[in-house]
Amino acid sequence: MKTHGKYARTLKASLALALAFVLHQSGFAQSPGVPALPSTNADYVDYAVDSLPSYFQPGTDVGVTNNTPADNPITNAGATVGRALFYDQRLSHNDSTSCASCHVQRNGFSDPEQFSEGFEGGLTGRHSMGLSNAMFYERGRFFWDERAATLEEQVLGPIQDSVEMGTTLSQLRTELADTEFYPVLFNEAFGSTEITDEGIANALAQFVRSMASYQSKYDQARDAGPVGSSAYNRELTSQEQLGSNLFHAAGSCSACHESDAQIADRTRNIGLDLDNSADEGAGDGQFKVPSLRNIAVREGYMHDGRFETLEEVIDFYSTGIQDNPDLALGLREGGLPTGDPIQFNFTENEKAALIAFLETLTDDTFLTSELFSDPFVELAGDFDGSGLIDSADVDFWNSNWQSAGLSGSDFLAWQRNLGRSWEDLAIGASISSVPEPATATLAIGALLLALTRRRRGHT
């Protein structure tokens, strides 16, 4: 039995290498691919609900802002579907763009570009907002102008936007239902194989709400003690301590970026411009204020991404706040409507300290966690993208081998993988069968026969 098991493992490893070689040699990019998900759903509930730090729990200044609705709590199966949808290019009209195209994990689920590129190359009108700690905003509204009343409403917006993803919910439902995997995943999450708009919205919302960020250097300090305490300060450098003191000083940054999640309670006009003619936002030039978690890796700031660096942001607050008629009172001297815009006039040392503190909000565990990573891979031979390698893929190959840039290597991959599906790629899943040694010979013969027929068709 031990010898047999070792032989089977060797065959599996050899097969994986062979399939990788075939895929590498293939001229056909099998986008958008299929999700390679854990055979047992990842534990989003543990990560985003049960394991939150004490200062994020219900009843705290963070916990009371949780916008999770009672009828759509985070579940492991639901967030798993959401993860697949978030990274699936099928959500765009031409299968070229996913949510993750504009919300990149390593950038705090924001976009390093000022404006994001849509499915046909057009640019969005605003910068892509970071998604860290999106569930902590008591108003529960989304988009910079808060036009979406809930996250469930917001996630369907970009899908139907003429610049961003350009599809219809009807087209999307059909395309998802035509796969082997989404009916299975929807059944696990919602008890039905039917693909519905509500299911799409709920799954995406669960995944986005699960993006809790709480394992930064700041959190290490906060775990040690309250902000400003000796225990808290011992976890920070002297420069970071100075930055923390400046950030949390009365009337300073924390007056808007509140709580241990550094979130706001409402929209604000921060005096970016003298008037609101460029963008009214939510009205009177006010915009939503996202959490500052992972702000140092976003590489683009404000609703229009006008600032490329944190240095530019700090410079703006130091001396650049404009006398906009709708400027937030907290940014006027004395908090009075007639007060001049505040000029914090930070020294160079203070600017550097503030940036050092903001960098303590970077959560590398969150930014690299597999929970939030792209699960999509190519299934060699699955030409129609259904998630199952079957005769339909041969039909596709026969009809599209020239226009789609398919080659003999692609056909060989189909022969080798016939009968395999997306479930064979599950993390922890075993390979259901090992091809007989004669498979390669049969594949080459079938390939030559097919190519011969093609040549005869062109004479």
Sequence and secondary structure as in RCSB ss.txt:
>XXXX:A:sequence
MKTHGKYARTLKASLALALAFVLHQSGFAQSPGVPALPSTNADYVDYAVDSLPSYFQPGTDVGVTNNTPADNPIT
NAGATVGRALFYDQRLSHNDSTSCASCHVQRNGFSDPEQFSEGFEGGLTGRHSMGLSNAMFYERGRFFWDERAAT
LEEQVLGPIQDSVEMGTTLSQLRTELADTEFYPVLFNEAFGSTEITDEGIANALAQFVRSMASYQSKYDQARDAG
PVGSSAYNRELTSQEQLGSNLFHAAGSCSACHESDAQIADRTRNIGLDLDNSADEGAGDGQFKVPSLRNIAVREG
YMHDGRFETLEEVIDFYSTGIQDNPDLALGLREGGLPTGDPIQFNFTENEKAALIAFLETLTDDTFLTSELFSDP
FVELAGDFDGSGLIDSADVDFWNSNWQSAGLSGSDFLAWQRNLGRSWEDLAIGASISSVPEPATATLAIGALLLA
LTRRRRGHT
>XXXX:A:secstr
 HHHHHHHHHHHHHHHHHHHHHHHH S   TT EE  BSS   HHIIIIIT  GGGSTTSTTGGGB   TTS   
HHHHHHHHHHHH GGGSTTS   HHHHSBGGGTTB SSSS B TTS B SS     TTTTB TT  BSTT  BSS
HHHHTTHHHH TTTT   HHHHHHHHHTSSHHHHHHHHHHS S   HHHHHHHHHHHHHT     SHHHHHHHHS
STTSHHHHHTS HHHHHHHHHHHSTTSGGGTSBTTTTB SS B   SSSSSSS  BTTTTBB     TTGGG   
BSTT  B SHHHHHHIIIII    TT  GGGBGGG TTS B      HHHHHHHHHHHHTT  HHHHH GGGS  
EE  TT TT SSB SHHHHHHHHHHTTTTT  HHHHHHHHHHTT BGGGGSBT   S    TTHHHHHHHHHHHH
HHHHHHHT 
